[in-house]
Amino acid sequence: MASVSLTVSTVKPLADRVFVKVSASEEKTAGGILLPDTAKEKPQIGEVVQVGPGKRNDDGTRQEPEIKIGDKVLYSKYAGTDVKLGGDEYVLLSEKDILAVVG
């Protein structure tokens, strides 16, 4: 079996899925106290790095995604599948789990 080297460019989301690079979580509190990993909140903001072709409608046509590569998005806290590539954190989620485009 051949091994596959996963990189952002080799991940091609299907249907209405979106691949998002997770923004770094806060390392310390406003008062300067360093947070251990167990106390950090799960990030909900990231940058879209790959977008699927869109979901299929009942008549077989594709619905174009509203999200595009480069969008900074706010997504549901526990949505999607976490993926780690090259030391960076990503999440693969459905477009419906994206709550807003920010910034």
GUVEXZA-899617 format. One record per residue (C-alpha): residue number from 1; x, y, z. Coordinates in nm, 2 decimals, padded with zeros to 4 digits. Each point is the difference from the previous one (the first is absolute). Last residue first. Layout:
N
k, x, y, z
NUM, X, Y, Z
...
***
This chain:
103
k, x, y, z
103, -01.36, 04.07, 00.99
102, -00.23, -00.30, 00.06
101, -00.20, -00.24, -00.22
100, -00.27, -00.15, 00.21
99, -00.15, -00.31, 00.16
98, 00.18, -00.27, -00.19
97, -00.15, -00.34, 00.10
96, -00.22, 00.00, -00.32
95, 00.32, 00.00, -00.21
94, 00.08, -00.34, 00.13
93, 00.32, -00.04, 00.19
92, 00.36, -00.10, -00.03
91, 00.21, 00.16, 00.28
90, 00.36, 00.09, -00.01
89, 00.29, 00.02, 00.25
88, 00.35, 00.07, -00.11
87, 00.31, -00.21, 00.08
86, 00.04, -00.13, -00.35
85, -00.36, -00.12, -00.02
84, -00.23, -00.05, 00.29
83, -00.37, -00.07, -00.07
82, -00.30, 00.06, 00.22
81, -00.33, -00.12, -00.14
80, -00.30, 00.22, -00.02
79, -00.22, 00.19, 00.25
78, 00.07, 00.04, 00.37
77, 00.02, 00.37, 00.03
76, -00.21, 00.10, -00.30
75, 00.19, 00.21, -00.25
74, 00.12, 00.36, -00.03
73, 00.17, 00.06, -00.34
72, 00.29, 00.19, -00.16
71, -00.05, -00.04, -00.37
70, 00.32, -00.07, -00.20
69, -00.14, -00.28, -00.21
68, -00.37, 00.06, -00.06
67, -00.33, -00.05, 00.19
66, -00.34, 00.03, -00.15
65, 00.04, -00.34, -00.17
64, -00.17, -00.05, -00.34
63, -00.30, -00.23, 00.01
62, 00.06, -00.29, -00.24
61, -00.27, -00.13, -00.23
60, -00.14, -00.35, 00.05
59, -00.37, 00.09, 00.03
58, 00.01, -00.06, 00.38
57, 00.28, 00.24, 00.04
56, 00.36, -00.11, 00.01
55, 00.23, 00.17, 00.26
54, 00.29, 00.23, -00.10
53, 00.33, -00.05, -00.19
52, 00.20, -00.04, 00.33
51, 00.20, 00.29, 00.14
50, 00.36, 00.01, 00.11
49, 00.21, 00.24, 00.21
48, -00.28, 00.18, 00.20
47, 00.15, 00.21, 00.28
46, -00.09, -00.07, 00.36
45, -00.22, 00.10, 00.30
44, -00.17, -00.23, 00.25
43, 00.30, -00.08, 00.22
42, -00.04, -00.26, 00.27
41, 00.04, 00.17, 00.34
40, 00.33, -00.04, 00.18
39, -00.01, -00.14, 00.35
38, 00.13, -00.35, -00.08
37, 00.29, 00.15, -00.21
36, 00.13, 00.19, 00.31
35, -00.07, 00.37, -00.01
34, 00.27, 00.26, 00.08
33, -00.12, 00.28, 00.23
32, 00.05, 00.35, -00.15
31, -00.31, 00.17, 00.14
30, -00.18, -00.02, -00.34
29, 00.05, -00.37, 00.02
28, 00.28, -00.20, -00.17
27, 00.06, -00.22, -00.30
26, -00.31, 00.10, -00.19
25, -00.09, -00.24, -00.28
24, 00.17, 00.00, -00.33
23, -00.23, 00.03, -00.30
22, -00.11, -00.33, -00.16
21, 00.08, -00.06, -00.36
20, -00.34, -00.09, -00.16
19, -00.09, -00.27, -00.25
18, -00.36, 00.04, -00.13
17, -00.25, -00.26, -00.08
16, -00.30, 00.06, -00.23
15, 00.06, -00.30, -00.23
14, 00.35, -00.14, 00.05
13, 00.31, 00.17, 00.14
12, 00.32, -00.04, -00.19
11, 00.30, -00.05, 00.23
10, 00.32, -00.02, -00.22
9, 00.06, 00.38, 00.01
8, -00.01, 00.01, 00.38
7, 00.26, -00.28, 00.02
6, -00.04, -00.37, 00.05
5, 00.28, -00.22, -00.12
4, -00.15, -00.32, -00.14
3, 00.16, -00.34, 00.05
2, -00.03, -00.26, -00.27
1, -00.14, -00.34, 00.10
***
